[in-house]
Amino acid sequence: MNPGIYAITEEEYHKDPCPTPSLSRSIIKDLLFDCPFRAWLKHPRLNPDYEPEEDSVKFDLGTSAHQILLEGTDKVIALDFDDWRKKEAKEQRDQAREQGLIPLLTDQYAEVLVMVEAAKQQIRESKLPVNDLQIGGKPEQSVVWKENDTWLRVRPDWLREDKKMVIDYKTTGLSANPEGLDRHIISMGYDIQAAFYSRGLESVTGIKPEFFFIFQETTKPYLCSFIGLHPDLIKMGQQKVDYGIFLWEKCLKENNWPAYPKEIAYIEAPSWSLAKWEQIAVNIC
């Protein structure tokens, strides 16, 4: 495989198709915010006992909406059952999954379609420079590139044909109000994602794309918000990516993937918890 943009399956991507073990956004996040050993454990090419997480048969509204919004209904199938308890229902569900389809009960399918239609309507009404994610771009392409001896990979949700814009679609059971998303974006490493994806696409195409998030709530009326990152947040994400690549290269070179520190760690009370307790204590006294 050479650096470029590829149409491969999600399964192939997650197995890591690069010539040598490659670095992904999730591995950077583990390196920075968990420990290098966690990154090693979760890498399919490093851990000989690695096993991918099994897909849950539990209905996931967000996953199904993601599939239909970006790729249409071809990979989703509605099965005419009230639940999965009957043998016939289970057999058809399992057959669909073996064929790479997302099986849904008829009422689940109807709910997903309502959520997706709500997203489409709000996208049309938004200030995003795109009206329809199934026109003018492609979903789920895999981008691989090389920096020195290090291979890296990303898989954007949606990339515009001219390579000038990336959209990542997130669903949440919480509020999608932009006023409360800053902590969520940082804690989930979405600043890393934006910086890393833009870096990869610029390396392959020579174009540095704009990066936008669409957050959609999974409860009615399925409200959406449209998020771009401030330059300061983008800069922080870029610095995290740089440090993640440094750690990755260091661990690979030394073949050393340390876990948690062996010293005793003394945990301090966060400032917000102290302030909250002081308010309570005053009332008690």
Secondary structure, DSSP 8 states (H G I E B T S, - for coil): --SEEE---HHHHHT--SSS--B-HHHHHHHHHT-HHHHHHT-TTT-TT--------S--HHHHHHHHHHH-STTEEEE--S-S-SHHHHHHHHHHHHTT-EEEEHHHHHHHHHHHHHHHHHHHHSSSS-S-TTSSEEES-EEEEEETTEEEEE--SEEETTSSEEEEEEEESS---GGG-HHHHHHTTHHHHHHHHHHHHHHHHS---EEEEEEEESSTT--EEEE---HHHHHHHHHHHHHHHHHHHHHHHHT----S-SS-------HHHHHHHHHHHHHH-
